Structures are given as structure tokens and as C-alpha cells.
Amino acid sequence: MLKNVTEPEAVKMTAAIDQKRNALYELILGRKFDPDLFDLVFNCSTFSKQQIVHTIISLMESREMI
């Protein structure tokens, strides 16, 4: 956790991180990042690893992937 960071500084830092992440995605896959490519996104600050794994397994079973 960063301390002594104002809200405008945090917003700016977050935007810079997102831009770098999108550039890496484009570099690796050769296309622009599109959030609609994902069926599911987890907020790791509100779900435990165990909950995420259980949810993924349940979803895969319901889609007969496993």
C-alpha cells in the first residue's frame, strides 16, 4: 500500500499502469486490449483465492469443459 499519495496522484498512477498493461497485451497478442474478450473478471480484493477457484471450476463444469 502506498502512503502519502493524493487522490489525483493515485488516479494518474493507475492510468499509467493500465496503459503499460494494455501495451504489453498488444505486444504479446498483436492486437489492442478489449475488455469484452473476457467472460468473467474477479476482484481479488473481495474474493479469496479459494472462492475464485471454486467459481471457475463450477463454471467449467456447467459448460462441460471438465
N, CA, C, O and CB atoms as a CASP TS submission, in Angstrom:
PFRMAT TS
TARGET T0000
AUTHOR 0000-0000-0000
METHOD Language model
MODEL 1
PARENT N/A
ATOM      1  N   MET     1       0.837  -1.179   0.000  1.00  0.00           N
ATOM      2  CA  MET     1       0.000   0.000   0.000  1.00  0.00           C
ATOM      3  C   MET     1       0.882   1.242   0.000  1.00  0.00           C
ATOM      4  O   MET     1       1.835   1.341   0.773  1.00  0.00           O
ATOM      5  CB  MET     1      -0.952  -0.002   1.212  1.00  0.00           C
ATOM      6  N   LEU     2       0.562   2.162  -0.852  1.00  0.00           N
ATOM      7  CA  LEU     2       1.308   3.410  -0.914  1.00  0.00           C
ATOM      8  C   LEU     2       0.717   4.405   0.062  1.00  0.00           C
ATOM      9  O   LEU     2      -0.498   4.508   0.226  1.00  0.00           O
ATOM     10  CB  LEU     2       1.304   3.983  -2.338  1.00  0.00           C
ATOM     11  N   LYS     3       1.609   5.131   0.702  1.00  0.00           N
ATOM     12  CA  LYS     3       1.147   6.150   1.634  1.00  0.00           C
ATOM     13  C   LYS     3       1.523   7.515   1.105  1.00  0.00           C
ATOM     14  O   LYS     3       2.402   7.655   0.255  1.00  0.00           O
ATOM     15  CB  LYS     3       1.736   5.930   3.040  1.00  0.00           C
ATOM     16  N   ASN     4       0.841   8.517   1.623  1.00  0.00           N
ATOM     17  CA  ASN     4       1.114   9.901   1.249  1.00  0.00           C
ATOM     18  C   ASN     4       0.926  10.149  -0.245  1.00  0.00           C
ATOM     19  O   ASN     4       1.680  10.910  -0.853  1.00  0.00           O
ATOM     20  CB  ASN     4       2.521  10.275   1.654  1.00  0.00           C
ATOM     21  N   VAL     5      -0.064   9.516  -0.823  1.00  0.00           N
ATOM     22  CA  VAL     5      -0.383   9.722  -2.240  1.00  0.00           C
ATOM     23  C   VAL     5      -1.763  10.365  -2.292  1.00  0.00           C
ATOM     24  O   VAL     5      -2.726   9.838  -1.735  1.00  0.00           O
ATOM     25  CB  VAL     5      -0.342   8.362  -3.063  1.00  0.00           C
ATOM     26  N   THR     6      -1.849  11.486  -2.954  1.00  0.00           N
ATOM     27  CA  THR     6      -3.140  12.154  -3.080  1.00  0.00           C
ATOM     28  C   THR     6      -4.019  11.396  -4.070  1.00  0.00           C
ATOM     29  O   THR     6      -3.527  10.575  -4.844  1.00  0.00           O
ATOM     30  CB  THR     6      -2.956  13.624  -3.530  1.00  0.00           C
ATOM     31  N   GLU     7      -5.306  11.671  -4.041  1.00  0.00           N
ATOM     32  CA  GLU     7      -6.208  11.001  -4.966  1.00  0.00           C
ATOM     33  C   GLU     7      -5.852  11.294  -6.428  1.00  0.00           C
ATOM     34  O   GLU     7      -5.836  10.370  -7.241  1.00  0.00           O
ATOM     35  CB  GLU     7      -7.641  11.423  -4.687  1.00  0.00           C
ATOM     36  N   PRO     8      -5.564  12.561  -6.788  1.00  0.00           N
ATOM     37  CA  PRO     8      -5.166  12.818  -8.181  1.00  0.00           C
ATOM     38  C   PRO     8      -3.887  12.069  -8.585  1.00  0.00           C
ATOM     39  O   PRO     8      -3.762  11.619  -9.724  1.00  0.00           O
ATOM     40  CB  PRO     8      -4.963  14.313  -8.388  1.00  0.00           C
ATOM     41  N   GLU     9      -2.946  11.940  -7.651  1.00  0.00           N
ATOM     42  CA  GLU     9      -1.714  11.190  -7.947  1.00  0.00           C
ATOM     43  C   GLU     9      -2.032   9.708  -8.139  1.00  0.00           C
ATOM     44  O   GLU     9      -1.479   9.061  -9.028  1.00  0.00           O
ATOM     45  CB  GLU     9      -0.670  11.373  -6.809  1.00  0.00           C
ATOM     46  N   ALA    10      -2.922   9.173  -7.306  1.00  0.00           N
ATOM     47  CA  ALA    10      -3.299   7.763  -7.418  1.00  0.00           C
ATOM     48  C   ALA    10      -4.001   7.496  -8.750  1.00  0.00           C
ATOM     49  O   ALA    10      -3.752   6.475  -9.391  1.00  0.00           O
ATOM     50  CB  ALA    10      -4.211   7.354  -6.243  1.00  0.00           C
ATOM     51  N   VAL    11      -4.870   8.403  -9.161  1.00  0.00           N
ATOM     52  CA  VAL    11      -5.569   8.256 -10.444  1.00  0.00           C
ATOM     53  C   VAL    11      -4.564   8.266 -11.587  1.00  0.00           C
ATOM     54  O   VAL    11      -4.663   7.468 -12.519  1.00  0.00           O
ATOM     55  CB  VAL    11      -6.614   9.384 -10.637  1.00  0.00           C
ATOM     56  N   LYS    12      -3.607   9.165 -11.511  1.00  0.00           N
ATOM     57  CA  LYS    12      -2.574   9.268 -12.553  1.00  0.00           C
ATOM     58  C   LYS    12      -1.719   7.994 -12.594  1.00  0.00           C
ATOM     59  O   LYS    12      -1.404   7.490 -13.672  1.00  0.00           O
ATOM     60  CB  LYS    12      -1.675  10.509 -12.305  1.00  0.00           C
ATOM     61  N   MET    13      -1.350   7.483 -11.424  1.00  0.00           N
ATOM     62  CA  MET    13      -0.546   6.258 -11.357  1.00  0.00           C
ATOM     63  C   MET    13      -1.321   5.068 -11.928  1.00  0.00           C
ATOM     64  O   MET    13      -0.765   4.247 -12.657  1.00  0.00           O
ATOM     65  CB  MET    13      -0.123   5.968  -9.900  1.00  0.00           C
ATOM     66  N   THR    14      -2.604   4.987 -11.589  1.00  0.00           N
ATOM     67  CA  THR    14      -3.440   3.894 -12.079  1.00  0.00           C
ATOM     68  C   THR    14      -3.563   3.944 -13.596  1.00  0.00           C
ATOM     69  O   THR    14      -3.490   2.910 -14.261  1.00  0.00           O
ATOM     70  CB  THR    14      -4.829   3.951 -11.434  1.00  0.00           C
ATOM     71  N   ALA    15      -3.746   5.128 -14.140  1.00  0.00           N
ATOM     72  CA  ALA    15      -3.848   5.278 -15.595  1.00  0.00           C
ATOM     73  C   ALA    15      -2.552   4.856 -16.278  1.00  0.00           C
ATOM     74  O   ALA    15      -2.583   4.228 -17.336  1.00  0.00           O
ATOM     75  CB  ALA    15      -4.189   6.730 -15.964  1.00  0.00           C
ATOM     76  N   ALA    16      -1.412   5.199 -15.676  1.00  0.00           N
ATOM     77  CA  ALA    16      -0.120   4.819 -16.254  1.00  0.00           C
ATOM     78  C   ALA    16       0.066   3.302 -16.230  1.00  0.00           C
ATOM     79  O   ALA    16       0.579   2.724 -17.189  1.00  0.00           O
ATOM     80  CB  ALA    16       1.031   5.505 -15.494  1.00  0.00           C
ATOM     81  N   ILE    17      -0.344   2.665 -15.154  1.00  0.00           N
ATOM     82  CA  ILE    17      -0.234   1.207 -15.046  1.00  0.00           C
ATOM     83  C   ILE    17      -1.142   0.540 -16.078  1.00  0.00           C
ATOM     84  O   ILE    17      -0.732  -0.410 -16.744  1.00  0.00           O
ATOM     85  CB  ILE    17      -0.600   0.730 -13.614  1.00  0.00           C
ATOM     86  N   ASP    18      -2.370   1.033 -16.210  1.00  0.00           N
ATOM     87  CA  ASP    18      -3.298   0.486 -17.205  1.00  0.00           C
ATOM     88  C   ASP    18      -2.729   0.625 -18.615  1.00  0.00           C
ATOM     89  O   ASP    18      -2.838  -0.296 -19.424  1.00  0.00           O
ATOM     90  CB  ASP    18      -4.662   1.193 -17.115  1.00  0.00           C
ATOM     91  N   GLN    19      -2.128   1.767 -18.904  1.00  0.00           N
ATOM     92  CA  GLN    19      -1.551   1.997 -20.229  1.00  0.00           C
ATOM     93  C   GLN    19      -0.407   1.016 -20.509  1.00  0.00           C
ATOM     94  O   GLN    19      -0.295   0.493 -21.618  1.00  0.00           O
ATOM     95  CB  GLN    19      -1.048   3.448 -20.347  1.00  0.00           C
ATOM     96  N   LYS    20       0.438   0.769 -19.510  1.00  0.00           N
ATOM     97  CA  LYS    20       1.538  -0.184 -19.674  1.00  0.00           C
ATOM     98  C   LYS    20       1.000  -1.603 -19.856  1.00  0.00           C
ATOM     99  O   LYS    20       1.506  -2.362 -20.683  1.00  0.00           O
ATOM    100  CB  LYS    20       2.490  -0.125 -18.461  1.00  0.00           C
ATOM    101  N   ARG    21      -0.018  -1.955 -19.086  1.00  0.00           N
ATOM    102  CA  ARG    21      -0.617  -3.287 -19.195  1.00  0.00           C
ATOM    103  C   ARG    21      -1.226  -3.486 -20.579  1.00  0.00           C
ATOM    104  O   ARG    21      -1.069  -4.549 -21.180  1.00  0.00           O
ATOM    105  CB  ARG    21      -1.690  -3.491 -18.105  1.00  0.00           C
ATOM    106  N   ASN    22      -1.915  -2.477 -21.082  1.00  0.00           N
ATOM    107  CA  ASN    22      -2.521  -2.565 -22.415  1.00  0.00           C
ATOM    108  C   ASN    22      -1.453  -2.671 -23.499  1.00  0.00           C
ATOM    109  O   ASN    22      -1.632  -3.397 -24.477  1.00  0.00           O
ATOM    110  CB  ASN    22      -3.415  -1.346 -22.678  1.00  0.00           C
ATOM    111  N   ALA    23      -0.347  -1.953 -23.330  1.00  0.00           N
ATOM    112  CA  ALA    23       0.748  -2.018 -24.304  1.00  0.00           C
ATOM    113  C   ALA    23       1.365  -3.417 -24.311  1.00  0.00           C
ATOM    114  O   ALA    23       1.693  -3.940 -25.376  1.00  0.00           O
ATOM    115  CB  ALA    23       1.829  -0.954 -23.984  1.00  0.00           C
ATOM    116  N   LEU    24       1.522  -4.017 -23.150  1.00  0.00           N
ATOM    117  CA  LEU    24       2.065  -5.378 -23.064  1.00  0.00           C
ATOM    118  C   LEU    24       1.122  -6.367 -23.737  1.00  0.00           C
ATOM    119  O   LEU    24       1.565  -7.240 -24.483  1.00  0.00           O
ATOM    120  CB  LEU    24       2.298  -5.783 -21.591  1.00  0.00           C
ATOM    121  N   TYR    25      -0.170  -6.234 -23.478  1.00  0.00           N
ATOM    122  CA  TYR    25      -1.165  -7.096 -24.114  1.00  0.00           C
ATOM    123  C   TYR    25      -1.057  -6.996 -25.631  1.00  0.00           C
ATOM    124  O   TYR    25      -1.054  -8.010 -26.329  1.00  0.00           O
ATOM    125  CB  TYR    25      -2.587  -6.719 -23.652  1.00  0.00           C
ATOM    126  N   GLU    26      -0.969  -5.776 -26.133  1.00  0.00           N
ATOM    127  CA  GLU    26      -0.883  -5.572 -27.578  1.00  0.00           C
ATOM    128  C   GLU    26       0.427  -6.137 -28.136  1.00  0.00           C
ATOM    129  O   GLU    26       0.440  -6.710 -29.225  1.00  0.00           O
ATOM    130  CB  GLU    26      -1.001  -4.076 -27.913  1.00  0.00           C
ATOM    131  N   LEU    27       1.514  -5.979 -27.403  1.00  0.00           N
ATOM    132  CA  LEU    27       2.804  -6.507 -27.838  1.00  0.00           C
ATOM    133  C   LEU    27       2.771  -8.030 -27.931  1.00  0.00           C
ATOM    134  O   LEU    27       3.261  -8.607 -28.902  1.00  0.00           O
ATOM    135  CB  LEU    27       3.912  -6.061 -26.879  1.00  0.00           C
ATOM    136  N   ILE    28       2.201  -8.668 -26.934  1.00  0.00           N
ATOM    137  CA  ILE    28       2.185 -10.133 -26.887  1.00  0.00           C
ATOM    138  C   ILE    28       1.199 -10.723 -27.900  1.00  0.00           C
ATOM    139  O   ILE    28       1.535 -11.667 -28.617  1.00  0.00           O
ATOM    140  CB  ILE    28       1.829 -10.609 -25.476  1.00  0.00           C
ATOM    141  N   LEU    29      -0.010 -10.172 -27.960  1.00  0.00           N
ATOM    142  CA  LEU    29      -1.054 -10.760 -28.806  1.00  0.00           C
ATOM    143  C   LEU    29      -1.205 -10.096 -30.168  1.00  0.00           C
ATOM    144  O   LEU    29      -1.891 -10.619 -31.046  1.00  0.00           O
ATOM    145  CB  LEU    29      -2.359 -10.698 -28.094  1.00  0.00           C
ATOM    146  N   GLY    30      -0.569  -8.953 -30.342  1.00  0.00           N
ATOM    147  CA  GLY    30      -0.620  -8.295 -31.634  1.00  0.00           C
ATOM    148  C   GLY    30      -1.943  -7.617 -31.937  1.00  0.00           C
ATOM    149  O   GLY    30      -2.245  -7.339 -33.098  1.00  0.00           O
ATOM    150  N   ARG    31      -2.733  -7.348 -30.915  1.00  0.00           N
ATOM    151  CA  ARG    31      -3.985  -6.624 -31.109  1.00  0.00           C
ATOM    152  C   ARG    31      -4.273  -5.790 -29.860  1.00  0.00           C
ATOM    153  O   ARG    31      -3.717  -6.025 -28.787  1.00  0.00           O
ATOM    154  CB  ARG    31      -5.162  -7.608 -31.407  1.00  0.00           C
ATOM    155  N   LYS    32      -5.144  -4.827 -30.035  1.00  0.00           N
ATOM    156  CA  LYS    32      -5.471  -3.932 -28.919  1.00  0.00           C
ATOM    157  C   LYS    32      -6.276  -4.664 -27.852  1.00  0.00           C
ATOM    158  O   LYS    32      -7.031  -5.592 -28.141  1.00  0.00           O
ATOM    159  CB  LYS    32      -6.253  -2.708 -29.421  1.00  0.00           C
ATOM    160  N   PHE    33      -6.095  -4.222 -26.617  1.00  0.00           N
ATOM    161  CA  PHE    33      -6.829  -4.792 -25.497  1.00  0.00           C
ATOM    162  C   PHE    33      -8.312  -4.490 -25.647  1.00  0.00           C
ATOM    163  O   PHE    33      -8.697  -3.367 -25.973  1.00  0.00           O
ATOM    164  CB  PHE    33      -6.298  -4.247 -24.158  1.00  0.00           C
ATOM    165  N   ASP    34      -9.136  -5.497 -25.409  1.00  0.00           N
ATOM    166  CA  ASP    34     -10.578  -5.340 -25.468  1.00  0.00           C
ATOM    167  C   ASP    34     -11.182  -6.050 -24.261  1.00  0.00           C
ATOM    168  O   ASP    34     -11.187  -7.280 -24.222  1.00  0.00           O
ATOM    169  CB  ASP    34     -11.155  -5.902 -26.806  1.00  0.00           C
ATOM    170  N   PRO    35     -11.691  -5.311 -23.276  1.00  0.00           N
ATOM    171  CA  PRO    35     -12.238  -5.963 -22.077  1.00  0.00           C
ATOM    172  C   PRO    35     -13.420  -6.879 -22.371  1.00  0.00           C
ATOM    173  O   PRO    35     -13.758  -7.728 -21.546  1.00  0.00           O
ATOM    174  CB  PRO    35     -12.661  -4.917 -21.080  1.00  0.00           C
ATOM    175  N   ASP    36     -14.050  -6.724 -23.523  1.00  0.00           N
ATOM    176  CA  ASP    36     -15.166  -7.594 -23.877  1.00  0.00           C
ATOM    177  C   ASP    36     -14.720  -9.001 -24.265  1.00  0.00           C
ATOM    178  O   ASP    36     -15.557  -9.876 -24.490  1.00  0.00           O
ATOM    179  CB  ASP    36     -15.947  -6.984 -25.009  1.00  0.00           C
ATOM    180  N   LEU    37     -13.406  -9.225 -24.343  1.00  0.00           N
ATOM    181  CA  LEU    37     -12.898 -10.558 -24.652  1.00  0.00           C
ATOM    182  C   LEU    37     -13.066 -11.514 -23.469  1.00  0.00           C
ATOM    183  O   LEU    37     -12.990 -12.731 -23.637  1.00  0.00           O
ATOM    184  CB  LEU    37     -11.428 -10.479 -25.054  1.00  0.00           C
ATOM    185  N   PHE    38     -13.291 -10.970 -22.291  1.00  0.00           N
ATOM    186  CA  PHE    38     -13.345 -11.781 -21.081  1.00  0.00           C
ATOM    187  C   PHE    38     -14.781 -12.095 -20.702  1.00  0.00           C
ATOM    188  O   PHE    38     -15.642 -11.215 -20.710  1.00  0.00           O
ATOM    189  CB  PHE    38     -12.642 -11.070 -19.930  1.00  0.00           C
ATOM    190  N   ASP    39     -15.036 -13.355 -20.368  1.00  0.00           N
ATOM    191  CA  ASP    39     -16.352 -13.776 -19.914  1.00  0.00           C
ATOM    192  C   ASP    39     -16.552 -13.437 -18.443  1.00  0.00           C
ATOM    193  O   ASP    39     -17.679 -13.233 -17.990  1.00  0.00           O
ATOM    194  CB  ASP    39     -16.542 -15.273 -20.143  1.00  0.00           C
ATOM    195  N   LEU    40     -15.466 -13.380 -17.711  1.00  0.00           N
ATOM    196  CA  LEU    40     -15.561 -13.241 -16.266  1.00  0.00           C
ATOM    197  C   LEU    40     -14.334 -12.497 -15.755  1.00  0.00           C
ATOM    198  O   LEU    40     -13.218 -12.737 -16.217  1.00  0.00           O
ATOM    199  CB  LEU    40     -15.694 -14.626 -15.580  1.00  0.00           C
ATOM    200  N   VAL    41     -14.544 -11.599 -14.806  1.00  0.00           N
ATOM    201  CA  VAL    41     -13.449 -10.867 -14.178  1.00  0.00           C
ATOM    202  C   VAL    41     -13.676 -10.906 -12.679  1.00  0.00           C
ATOM    203  O   VAL    41     -14.794 -10.682 -12.215  1.00  0.00           O
ATOM    204  CB  VAL    41     -13.357  -9.391 -14.704  1.00  0.00           C
ATOM    205  N   PHE    42     -12.627 -11.187 -11.913  1.00  0.00           N
ATOM    206  CA  PHE    42     -12.724 -11.247 -10.462  1.00  0.00           C
ATOM    207  C   PHE    42     -12.030 -10.052  -9.828  1.00  0.00           C
ATOM    208  O   PHE    42     -10.964  -9.635 -10.281  1.00  0.00           O
ATOM    209  CB  PHE    42     -12.123 -12.550  -9.937  1.00  0.00           C
ATOM    210  N   ASN    43     -12.618  -9.514  -8.803  1.00  0.00           N
ATOM    211  CA  ASN    43     -11.987  -8.500  -7.985  1.00  0.00           C
ATOM    212  C   ASN    43     -11.289  -9.255  -6.855  1.00  0.00           C
ATOM    213  O   ASN    43     -11.938  -9.734  -5.925  1.00  0.00           O
ATOM    214  CB  ASN    43     -13.032  -7.433  -7.442  1.00  0.00           C
ATOM    215  N   CYS    44      -9.981  -9.355  -6.943  1.00  0.00           N
ATOM    216  CA  CYS    44      -9.215 -10.160  -5.983  1.00  0.00           C
ATOM    217  C   CYS    44      -9.185  -9.555  -4.583  1.00  0.00           C
ATOM    218  O   CYS    44      -8.724 -10.199  -3.641  1.00  0.00           O
ATOM    219  CB  CYS    44      -7.801 -10.337  -6.478  1.00  0.00           C
ATOM    220  N   SER    45      -9.664  -8.340  -4.440  1.00  0.00           N
ATOM    221  CA  SER    45      -9.715  -7.753  -3.101  1.00  0.00           C
ATOM    222  C   SER    45     -11.007  -8.130  -2.378  1.00  0.00           C
ATOM    223  O   SER    45     -11.131  -7.905  -1.174  1.00  0.00           O
ATOM    224  CB  SER    45      -9.587  -6.230  -3.183  1.00  0.00           C
ATOM    225  N   THR    46     -11.962  -8.698  -3.098  1.00  0.00           N
ATOM    226  CA  THR    46     -13.226  -9.080  -2.456  1.00  0.00           C
ATOM    227  C   THR    46     -13.482 -10.579  -2.487  1.00  0.00           C
ATOM    228  O   THR    46     -14.382 -11.057  -1.797  1.00  0.00           O
ATOM    229  CB  THR    46     -14.373  -8.369  -3.121  1.00  0.00           C
ATOM    230  N   PHE    47     -12.715 -11.334  -3.268  1.00  0.00           N
ATOM    231  CA  PHE    47     -12.837 -12.788  -3.332  1.00  0.00           C
ATOM    232  C   PHE    47     -11.537 -13.422  -2.865  1.00  0.00           C
ATOM    233  O   PHE    47     -10.451 -12.934  -3.179  1.00  0.00           O
ATOM    234  CB  PHE    47     -13.191 -13.256  -4.767  1.00  0.00           C
ATOM    235  N   SER    48     -11.652 -14.503  -2.121  1.00  0.00           N
ATOM    236  CA  SER    48     -10.457 -15.259  -1.741  1.00  0.00           C
ATOM    237  C   SER    48     -10.024 -16.124  -2.916  1.00  0.00           C
ATOM    238  O   SER    48     -10.801 -16.355  -3.843  1.00  0.00           O
ATOM    239  CB  SER    48     -10.723 -16.136  -0.478  1.00  0.00           C
ATOM    240  N   LYS    49      -8.792 -16.598  -2.878  1.00  0.00           N
ATOM    241  CA  LYS    49      -8.320 -17.497  -3.942  1.00  0.00           C
ATOM    242  C   LYS    49      -9.194 -18.745  -3.998  1.00  0.00           C
ATOM    243  O   LYS    49      -9.516 -19.241  -5.078  1.00  0.00           O
ATOM    244  CB  LYS    49      -6.834 -17.890  -3.714  1.00  0.00           C
ATOM    245  N   GLN    50      -9.568 -19.236  -2.848  1.00  0.00           N
ATOM    246  CA  GLN    50     -10.407 -20.436  -2.795  1.00  0.00           C
ATOM    247  C   GLN    50     -11.762 -20.180  -3.454  1.00  0.00           C
ATOM    248  O   GLN    50     -12.260 -21.039  -4.182  1.00  0.00           O
ATOM    249  CB  GLN    50     -10.605 -20.892  -1.335  1.00  0.00           C
ATOM    250  N   GLN    51     -12.365 -19.016  -3.213  1.00  0.00           N
ATOM    251  CA  GLN    51     -13.648 -18.688  -3.836  1.00  0.00           C
ATOM    252  C   GLN    51     -13.514 -18.577  -5.352  1.00  0.00           C
ATOM    253  O   GLN    51     -14.390 -19.024  -6.092  1.00  0.00           O
ATOM    254  CB  GLN    51     -14.201 -17.379  -3.262  1.00  0.00           C
ATOM    255  N   ILE    52     -12.416 -17.981  -5.809  1.00  0.00           N
ATOM    256  CA  ILE    52     -12.193 -17.832  -7.250  1.00  0.00           C
ATOM    257  C   ILE    52     -12.032 -19.199  -7.902  1.00  0.00           C
ATOM    258  O   ILE    52     -12.636 -19.469  -8.940  1.00  0.00           O
ATOM    259  CB  ILE    52     -10.950 -16.958  -7.526  1.00  0.00           C
ATOM    260  N   VAL    53     -11.223 -20.057  -7.298  1.00  0.00           N
ATOM    261  CA  VAL    53     -11.010 -21.397  -7.850  1.00  0.00           C
ATOM    262  C   VAL    53     -12.323 -22.162  -7.888  1.00  0.00           C
ATOM    263  O   VAL    53     -12.641 -22.791  -8.897  1.00  0.00           O
ATOM    264  CB  VAL    53      -9.963 -22.172  -7.023  1.00  0.00           C
ATOM    265  N   HIS    54     -13.092 -22.116  -6.803  1.00  0.00           N
ATOM    266  CA  HIS    54     -14.374 -22.825  -6.753  1.00  0.00           C
ATOM    267  C   HIS    54     -15.327 -22.323  -7.848  1.00  0.00           C
ATOM    268  O   HIS    54     -16.002 -23.115  -8.506  1.00  0.00           O
ATOM    269  CB  HIS    54     -15.025 -22.654  -5.362  1.00  0.00           C
ATOM    270  N   THR    55     -15.370 -21.023  -8.031  1.00  0.00           N
ATOM    271  CA  THR    55     -16.249 -20.437  -9.046  1.00  0.00           C
ATOM    272  C   THR    55     -15.829 -20.861 -10.451  1.00  0.00           C
ATOM    273  O   THR    55     -16.673 -21.210 -11.276  1.00  0.00           O
ATOM    274  CB  THR    55     -16.246 -18.907  -8.938  1.00  0.00           C
ATOM    275  N   ILE    56     -14.534 -20.831 -10.718  1.00  0.00           N
ATOM    276  CA  ILE    56     -14.033 -21.228 -12.040  1.00  0.00           C
ATOM    277  C   ILE    56     -14.340 -22.697 -12.309  1.00  0.00           C
ATOM    278  O   ILE    56     -14.788 -23.052 -13.399  1.00  0.00           O
ATOM    279  CB  ILE    56     -12.514 -20.974 -12.145  1.00  0.00           C
ATOM    280  N   ILE    57     -14.101 -23.540 -11.328  1.00  0.00           N
ATOM    281  CA  ILE    57     -14.376 -24.971 -11.504  1.00  0.00           C
ATOM    282  C   ILE    57     -15.866 -25.200 -11.746  1.00  0.00           C
ATOM    283  O   ILE    57     -16.239 -25.978 -12.625  1.00  0.00           O
ATOM    284  CB  ILE    57     -13.904 -25.774 -10.266  1.00  0.00           C
ATOM    285  N   SER    58     -16.712 -24.533 -10.978  1.00  0.00           N
ATOM    286  CA  SER    58     -18.162 -24.673 -11.167  1.00  0.00           C
ATOM    287  C   SER    58     -18.583 -24.223 -12.561  1.00  0.00           C
ATOM    288  O   SER    58     -19.395 -24.881 -13.213  1.00  0.00           O
ATOM    289  CB  SER    58     -18.922 -23.865 -10.107  1.00  0.00           C
ATOM    290  N   LEU    59     -18.040 -23.121 -13.006  1.00  0.00           N
ATOM    291  CA  LEU    59     -18.363 -22.617 -14.338  1.00  0.00           C
ATOM    292  C   LEU    59     -17.897 -23.590 -15.417  1.00  0.00           C
ATOM    293  O   LEU    59     -18.623 -23.855 -16.375  1.00  0.00           O
ATOM    294  CB  LEU    59     -17.728 -21.240 -14.557  1.00  0.00           C
ATOM    295  N   MET    60     -16.697 -24.114 -15.262  1.00  0.00           N
ATOM    296  CA  MET    60     -16.179 -25.069 -16.244  1.00  0.00           C
ATOM    297  C   MET    60     -17.031 -26.336 -16.279  1.00  0.00           C
ATOM    298  O   MET    60     -17.287 -26.889 -17.349  1.00  0.00           O
ATOM    299  CB  MET    60     -14.719 -25.425 -15.927  1.00  0.00           C
ATOM    300  N   GLU    61     -17.469 -26.792 -15.101  1.00  0.00           N
ATOM    301  CA  GLU    61     -18.341 -27.965 -15.067  1.00  0.00           C
ATOM    302  C   GLU    61     -19.679 -27.674 -15.736  1.00  0.00           C
ATOM    303  O   GLU    61     -20.203 -28.524 -16.456  1.00  0.00           O
ATOM    304  CB  GLU    61     -18.564 -28.421 -13.624  1.00  0.00           C
ATOM    305  N   SER    62     -20.234 -26.497 -15.512  1.00  0.00           N
ATOM    306  CA  SER    62     -21.529 -26.178 -16.106  1.00  0.00           C
ATOM    307  C   SER    62     -21.432 -26.057 -17.630  1.00  0.00           C
ATOM    308  O   SER    62     -22.420 -26.256 -18.337  1.00  0.00           O
ATOM    309  CB  SER    62     -22.076 -24.879 -15.510  1.00  0.00           C
ATOM    310  N   ARG    63     -20.267 -25.737 -18.118  1.00  0.00           N
ATOM    311  CA  ARG    63     -20.045 -25.639 -19.571  1.00  0.00           C
ATOM    312  C   ARG    63     -19.486 -26.934 -20.152  1.00  0.00           C
ATOM    313  O   ARG    63     -19.117 -26.999 -21.324  1.00  0.00           O
ATOM    314  CB  ARG    63     -19.091 -24.486 -19.882  1.00  0.00           C
ATOM    315  N   GLU    64     -19.432 -27.959 -19.309  1.00  0.00           N
ATOM    316  CA  GLU    64     -18.930 -29.283 -19.689  1.00  0.00           C
ATOM    317  C   GLU    64     -17.512 -29.215 -20.262  1.00  0.00           C
ATOM    318  O   GLU    64     -17.171 -29.909 -21.219  1.00  0.00           O
ATOM    319  CB  GLU    64     -19.869 -29.926 -20.711  1.00  0.00           C
ATOM    320  N   MET    65     -16.704 -28.359 -19.646  1.00  0.00           N
ATOM    321  CA  MET    65     -15.303 -28.260 -20.039  1.00  0.00           C
ATOM    322  C   MET    65     -14.453 -29.236 -19.247  1.00  0.00           C
ATOM    323  O   MET    65     -13.358 -29.609 -19.668  1.00  0.00           O
ATOM    324  CB  MET    65     -14.790 -26.834 -19.845  1.00  0.00           C
ATOM    325  N   ILE    66     -14.972 -29.649 -18.086  1.00  0.00           N
ATOM    326  CA  ILE    66     -14.297 -30.663 -17.266  1.00  0.00           C
ATOM    327  C   ILE    66     -15.352 -31.615 -16.736  1.00  0.00           C
ATOM    328  O   ILE    66     -15.026 -32.558 -16.016  1.00  0.00           O
ATOM    329  CB  ILE    66     -13.485 -30.013 -16.090  1.00  0.00           C
TER
END
